[in-house]
């Protein structure tokens, strides 16, 4: 009788575990994003700050939530240590954060300018694109490896 062996990737992660990790990371991004979005709205709607500046400022707060959840929960694997120290992870995360802020701010501004759509809607669209195509990939394979 043959024993069933689950295929793993080069990181030793099974398909189900990759999906679970992806789902956790997306929840983490959503939690940070909701915090970030609320701060952006407060700064823009109540403090009168231009939405591009509000996006940049709010992203830093949402990133703190995201980093904490990712490090301690989403990308944490039992019996597997991270390849990089906390300070190395933080430095890498800061690089991704700065570039992500630039992508989100510029992307939202471009969408608002070209499509003449409310900044709040454009921000959500841009956030989803940046989160899935940029942030997740770099966090999974470069920061929390």
Secondary structure, DSSP 4 states (H G I P E B T S, - for coil): -PPP---B-TTS-BHHHHHHHHHHHHHHHHHHHHHHHHHHHIIIIIT---HHHHHHHHHHHHHHHHHHHIIIIIS-BTTB--SS-HHHHHHHHHHHHHHHHHHHHHHHHHHHHHH---HHHHHHHHHHHHIIIIIHHHIIIII--
